[in-house]
Amino acid sequence: MHETQSPILLDELQMLRQAGLGEKVIAHSERVTATALWLVDQLGEDVAVDRERVRRGAVFHDLGKVEDGGVLHGVVGARLGRALGLEEDVCRTMEVHVRGGVPAEEAARYGLPPGDYRPETLEQRLVVLADKLMDVVEAGKAASAAEALATLEGLLHRFPDLGKDAATTARILGLAEAFRAARRENERQPGEQAF
C-alpha cells in the first residue's frame, strides 16, 4: 500500500495545530476533506463546484472543537476562523455543518444563537455530507465513504445515535438524496445542478 498525499496543506496543518486542535480531530478533518473531494469527483466535470472552497471548508470545519466539543463548535469555529483571517465562506461552512444544517426555527432547540444554520452553497452541502459519511465510517458502521453513502438511510435508522435525532437524520438524508439526484441529473443532462 502506498502513502497518499494529505489534502491538508502544511500551512493549514500548522494553523490547526497552533489553534490547539488535537491530532485525532485533525485526522478526522483530513478524512472529511478527502471524502468531500471524492464527492466532488462523483458529481462529474459538468457540475459547477469550487473544489478549493470544498477543500478549505472541510479542512477547517471542526476548528471550533478547540473550545467546544458540542453543538456550538460550528459557531465557535467560525468566530475563531474570522479572527484568524479565514475566508468568510470557510467560516460559514464551519457554522452550518453541525447537525446537518439547522434552520432558524430550530436553532434555539439546539442551544445555538439565533440564526439560520443551513448550508447555502453546493460546496457547504458537500462538506456537511462528507462529515456525516466519515462519522459513519469512523463509528465502524461502513468500510468506506462509498459504502456509507450507499447504505446511509438504513444505517441512520438502525443506529439512531449516528443521526443524533430525527430532525438531524432527516436533514442528512435529504442532503444525501439531493447529492444522488445531482449525480443522476448530471449523467442525463450535463450542466444542470440539482444539489
WOBEL-V994596 format. One record per residue. N is the residue number from 1. SS is DSSP state (2 for helix, 1 for strand, 0 for the rest). D_CENTER is the distance of its C-alpha to the mean C-alpha in whole Angstrom. Layout:
# WOBEL-V994596
<<N:SS:D_CENTER> <N:SS:D_CENTER>>
This chain:
# WOBEL-V994596
<<1:0:27> <2:0:26> <3:0:24> <4:0:21> <5:0:20> <6:0:17> <7:0:15> <8:0:15> <9:0:18> <10:2:21> <11:2:21> <12:2:17> <13:2:18> <14:2:21> <15:2:19> <16:2:17> <17:2:20> <18:2:22> <19:2:20> <20:0:20> <21:0:17> <22:0:18> <23:2:18> <24:2:17> <25:2:13> <26:2:14> <27:2:14> <28:2:11> <29:2:9> <30:2:11> <31:2:11> <32:2:7> <33:2:8> <34:2:11> <35:2:9> <36:2:7> <37:2:11> <38:2:12> <39:2:11> <40:2:12> <41:2:15> <42:2:16> <43:2:16> <44:0:19> <45:0:21> <46:0:22> <47:0:19> <48:0:18> <49:0:15> <50:0:15> <51:2:14> <52:2:14> <53:2:12> <54:2:9> <55:2:10> <56:2:11> <57:2:8> <58:2:6> <59:2:10> <60:2:10> <61:0:7> <62:0:9> <63:2:12> <64:2:14> <65:2:14> <66:2:18> <67:0:19> <68:0:17> <69:0:16> <70:0:15> <71:0:14> <72:0:15> <73:2:13> <74:2:11> <75:2:14> <76:2:16> <77:2:13> <78:2:14> <79:2:18> <80:2:18> <81:2:16> <82:2:19> <83:2:21> <84:2:20> <85:0:21> <86:0:17> <87:0:17> <88:2:16> <89:2:13> <90:2:11> <91:2:13> <92:2:12> <93:2:8> <94:2:9> <95:2:11> <96:2:9> <97:0:6> <98:2:8> <99:2:10> <100:2:8> <101:0:10> <102:1:13> <103:0:16> <104:2:19> <105:2:22> <106:2:19> <107:0:18> <108:2:22> <109:2:21> <110:2:18> <111:0:20> <112:0:18> <113:0:20> <114:0:21> <115:0:19> <116:0:17> <117:1:13> <118:0:12> <119:0:10> <120:0:13> <121:0:12> <122:2:11> <123:2:9> <124:2:7> <125:2:7> <126:2:6> <127:2:3> <128:2:3> <129:2:5> <130:2:5> <131:2:4> <132:2:7> <133:2:9> <134:2:9> <135:2:10> <136:2:12> <137:2:14> <138:2:14> <139:0:16> <140:0:18> <141:0:18> <142:0:17> <143:0:18> <144:0:16> <145:2:12> <146:2:15> <147:2:17> <148:2:14> <149:2:13> <150:2:17> <151:2:18> <152:2:15> <153:2:17> <154:2:20> <155:2:18> <156:2:16> <157:2:20> <158:2:22> <159:0:20> <160:2:19> <161:2:18> <162:2:14> <163:2:14> <164:0:15> <165:0:18> <166:2:19> <167:2:17> <168:2:13> <169:2:14> <170:2:16> <171:2:13> <172:2:10> <173:2:13> <174:2:14> <175:2:11> <176:2:12> <177:2:15> <178:2:15> <179:2:13> <180:2:16> <181:2:18> <182:2:17> <183:2:18> <184:2:21> <185:2:22> <186:2:22> <187:2:24> <188:2:27> <189:0:26> <190:0:25> <191:0:24> <192:0:23> <193:0:19> <194:0:18> <195:0:14>>
